[in-house]
Amino acid sequence: MAKLQSPFEVERPKSRVQSSAAALIALAVLAAACGSTGLTPAAYPDSTVPCPAGFGVWTLEVLDRRARREGSEGVQSLVSESVRRSFPGCRWDAAGGEKAARVVIEIHRFISEPEGNTWEAAADWSVVVSDPSGRTLSEFEADEEVSRPNYRGSNNARESLREAFDRAMRKTLTGLRSVSAAGSACLPGVTLPRGSRAAQIVAIFSSAWNRRTSVPVIRKAPRARLERFSHPEPAEVL
């Protein structure tokens, strides 16, 4: 039986120089293959929300928290570039100035593996959004799983991972677009700074609600109804 030769196997060289050069080329090819996800960044801009929460300057930090971090730089770049391209109205400041709001994304799963006759893919990360003062505006999860049949002649690992990534990214963008500067007022255990615009907005709504609920309600006398002859039943406490 003929022995199959690996595409990265180097033939026996005639000199040490040729051997070293061939080895370096093989390592470079392997490194490029491992560092790339094979996916392209997604872009879903929305003209109605050019930038989350009305802040024009943002810092974006993508952290790889996976147990196995193969191609970490490629995965981080894929996620970060997709967010940036979907918010073209934002100025992304890597230095993180005082006027910059912040988005932190922690990747927990980004993988596609064969399982029987299917490929099981997962894209899972958490998102934390904070304003320039460091106050948390929103926290949410983007967790998507995809099961793809093992189609013949198709790169099922890449296609299943592409679908899971696309779904998780769409969920991420929806969460970012729903963030408002006063969003933390609805979060439990969050105290707004005294005199801040968010605190003023909450005070206005609270005052309007109090005025609405403090108006006396005049109840009309109940109309006479026909008496029903039935055995009294004990009241049930829910």
GUDREN-801881 format. One record per residue (C-alpha): residue in one letter; x, y, z. Coordinates in steps of 0.5 Angstrom, whole numbers, padded with zeros to 4 digits, always signed. Example, Ala and Ser with C-alpha at 12.3 -4.5 7.8 and 13.67 -1.06 7.14 Angstrom:
GUDREN-801881
a+0025-0009+0016;s+0027-0002+0014;
***
This chain:
GUDREN-801881
m+0000+0000+0000;a+0003+0007-0002;k+0004+0011+0004;l+0001+0018+0004;q+0005+0024+0005;s+0003+0030+0009;p+0002+0036+0005;f+0007+0039+0011;e+0012+0034+0010;v+0018+0036+0008;e+0023+0032+0003;r+0030+0030+0005;p+0034+0036+0003;k+0041+0036+0000;s+0043+0041+0005;r+0042+0044+0012;v+0040+0051+0009;q+0035+0048+0005;s+0032+0044+0011;s+0032+0050+0015;a+0028+0054+0010;a+0023+0049+0008;a+0022+0048+0016;l+0020+0055+0017;i+0016+0056+0011;a+0012+0050+0014;l+0011+0053+0021;a+0009+0059+0017;v+0003+0056+0014;l+0001+0052+0020;a+0001+0059+0024;a-0003+0062+0019;a-0008+0057+0019;c-0009+0056+0026;g-0009+0064+0027;s-0015+0065+0022;t-0022+0063+0023;g-0024+0063+0016;l-0030+0067+0017;t-0030+0075+0015;p-0033+0080+0020;a-0040+0082+0020;a-0043+0089+0018;y-0050+0091+0020;p-0050+0098+0021;d-0057+0102+0023;s-0058+0109+0021;t-0063+0110+0026;v-0057+0108+0032;p-0051+0110+0029;c-0047+0110+0036;p-0050+0106+0043;a-0053+0111+0048;g-0051+0117+0044;f-0044+0117+0046;g-0039+0118+0040;v-0033+0116+0043;w-0032+0108+0045;t-0027+0103+0047;l-0028+0096+0045;e-0024+0090+0049;v-0025+0083+0047;l-0022+0078+0052;d-0022+0071+0050;r-0024+0066+0056;r-0024+0060+0053;a-0021+0054+0056;r-0018+0052+0049;r-0015+0058+0046;e-0013+0056+0039;g-0013+0062+0034;s-0015+0067+0039;e-0012+0073+0036;g-0017+0071+0030;v-0023+0070+0034;q-0022+0077+0038;s-0021+0081+0031;l-0027+0078+0028;v-0032+0080+0034;s-0029+0087+0035;e-0029+0088+0027;s-0036+0086+0027;v-0038+0091+0032;r-0034+0097+0030;r-0037+0096+0022;s-0044+0096+0025;f-0043+0102+0029;p-0040+0107+0023;g-0042+0113+0027;c-0038+0111+0033;r-0030+0114+0034;w-0027+0108+0037;d-0021+0110+0042;a-0016+0105+0043;a-0013+0109+0048;g-0019+0110+0052;g-0020+0117+0054;e-0024+0120+0060;k-0030+0122+0055;a-0030+0115+0052;a-0035+0110+0054;r-0033+0102+0054;v-0036+0095+0052;v-0032+0089+0054;i-0034+0082+0051;e-0031+0076+0054;i-0032+0070+0049;h-0033+0063+0053;r-0034+0059+0047;f-0033+0059+0039;i-0032+0052+0036;s-0035+0047+0032;e-0034+0040+0033;p-0037+0033+0029;e-0042+0029+0033;g-0045+0023+0029;n-0048+0026+0023;t-0048+0033+0025;w-0043+0039+0026;e-0045+0042+0033;a-0043+0050+0033;a-0043+0055+0039;a-0042+0062+0039;d-0042+0065+0046;w-0040+0071+0050;s-0042+0076+0055;v-0042+0084+0054;v-0042+0089+0059;v-0043+0096+0057;s-0041+0102+0062;d-0041+0110+0061;p-0035+0114+0061;s-0035+0115+0069;g-0035+0107+0069;r-0042+0106+0071;t-0045+0100+0068;l-0051+0101+0063;s-0052+0094+0061;e-0050+0087+0062;f-0053+0081+0057;e-0051+0075+0054;a-0050+0073+0047;d-0051+0065+0047;e-0052+0061+0040;e-0052+0054+0038;v-0053+0051+0031;s-0053+0044+0029;r-0051+0043+0022;p-0052+0036+0018;n-0045+0033+0015;y-0047+0035+0008;r-0042+0032+0003;g-0037+0037-0001;s-0038+0043+0004;n-0034+0045+0010;n-0039+0044+0015;a-0035+0046+0021;r-0034+0053+0018;e-0041+0054+0015;s-0044+0052+0022;l-0039+0056+0026;r-0041+0062+0021;e-0048+0061+0023;a-0047+0061+0030;f-0043+0067+0030;d-0048+0071+0026;r-0054+0070+0030;a-0049+0071+0036;m-0047+0078+0033;r-0054+0080+0031;k-0056+0079+0038;t-0050+0083+0041;l-0052+0089+0036;t-0059+0089+0038;g-0057+0089+0046;l-0052+0095+0044;r-0057+0099+0040;s-0062+0098+0046;v-0057+0101+0051;s-0059+0108+0054;a-0055+0113+0058;a-0060+0113+0063;g-0061+0105+0062;s-0058+0103+0069;a-0064+0107+0073;c-0068+0100+0071;l-0062+0096+0074;p-0063+0093+0081;g-0058+0095+0086;v-0055+0101+0082;t-0055+0108+0085;l-0055+0114+0080;p-0050+0120+0082;r-0054+0126+0085;g-0055+0132+0080;s-0053+0127+0074;r-0058+0128+0067;a-0060+0120+0068;a-0062+0122+0076;q-0066+0128+0073;i-0070+0124+0068;v-0071+0119+0073;a-0074+0124+0078;i-0078+0127+0073;f-0082+0120+0071;s-0082+0119+0078;s-0086+0126+0080;a-0090+0125+0074;w-0092+0118+0076;n-0093+0120+0083;r-0098+0125+0081;r-0102+0120+0077;t-0103+0115+0082;s-0104+0121+0088;v-0111+0123+0084;p-0117+0121+0088;v-0121+0116+0084;i-0129+0116+0085;r-0132+0110+0085;k-0139+0109+0083;a-0144+0105+0087;p-0145+0098+0085;r-0152+0097+0081;a-0157+0092+0084;r-0156+0085+0082;l-0160+0079+0082;e-0159+0075+0088;r-0157+0068+0086;f-0159+0062+0091;s-0153+0058+0092;h-0149+0055+0098;p-0144+0060+0100;e-0137+0057+0099;p-0130+0059+0103;a-0126+0064+0099;e-0119+0061+0096;v-0113+0064+0098;l-0108+0064+0092;
***
